[in-house]
């Protein structure tokens, strides 16, 4: 029967919409090797100083006209109480190449619990569609090994954004639910060198993702659990005026956010791009949303939905694997699974998934095991689990007016 053990089928259509500790991440950077940094080798980083000890510092960025140190510094600035793994690859590597590079795949596979990948500084693919499709194949290949990638953040190079917003490729049509494209840019950083002009702020996006729980949206104005150094703040923006970071925002093609009309912003959201902007009259810049490259009506159209589903499947799989090849008691009168066995399986999964309601990843869940399954069978035993997802506030609509009395 092999070692498949537990298979989880991704159900679709169950969500009905109206009008830091959960993630283990790898940052994949196109950059040169140093005396202490080799390509296709994962290096665990607990703070930006660990990268600098490998020879990745601001001077290295400037000399190589790369942004590895910048991306990593942004990740740790926004999510200081975390860890990530740095994997350097040759600059000539394209996102679509990653899936076919055995050394790279092996490096990712060696990271225990890997579920988040961010890639920046690589050579642009022929078009954004090729990059997205290649990244999704990488995620699908890992899913076949029961390694579930919640999110694969890729850099939306400015060169991908030729023409008008109305003519940009529709990422929602690519059917790549584990991939998100970052086209946000801090124009202050982009102005430092001509080579930086077309970059996308993948490091900032990774930091903002790592600091959130599995169920939180990348674009939320506040977060549920702030780092100790920022606990007294009322929100959690990208902006740090003291450091001169994200005092403005632009698209990766250099178009300032201030020049985007509401119609432009709406269209970018409809097309599935992640950019950065601000609310008129409110301080700070934020990411627009947590779009993935799949249909807007999909249950998996946002990063947090994939993260919650993947977390649940990991829990269920690890809970049921100890039961693999164990005895299945039969009801002597029917030949079906005995009710006590069903109750045992139900109790195990229910107890394990309780951690997700305690962490507020989901509102509730339901488990059903069909009792009319033969105890003696080579077919997988069927267990149905339904997660009740909490919603995300994308907008408020308020009716405000005057009255003579309350």
Buried (B, 14 or more C-beta within 10 A) or exposed (E): EEEEBBEBEEEEEEBEEEEBEBBBBBBBBBBBEBEEBEBBBBBEBEBBEBBBBBBBBEEBBBEBEBBBBBBBBBBBBBBBBBBBBBBBBBBEBBBBBBBEBEEBBEBBEEBEEBBBBBBBBBEBBEEBBBBBBBBBBBBEBBBEEBBBBBBBBBBBBBBBBEEEBEEBBBBBEBEBBBBBBBBBBBBBBBEEEEBBBBBBBBBBBBBBBBBBBBBBBBBBBEBBEBBEEEEEEEBBBBBEEEEEBBBBBBBBBBBEBEEBEEEBBEBBBBBBBBBBBBEEEEEBBBBBBBBBBBBBEBBBBBBBBBBBBBBBBBBBBEBBEEBEEEEBEBBEEEEBBBEEBBEEBBEBBBEBBEEBBEBEBBEEBEBEBEEEBBBEEEEEBEBEBEBEBEEBEEEEEEEEEEEEEE
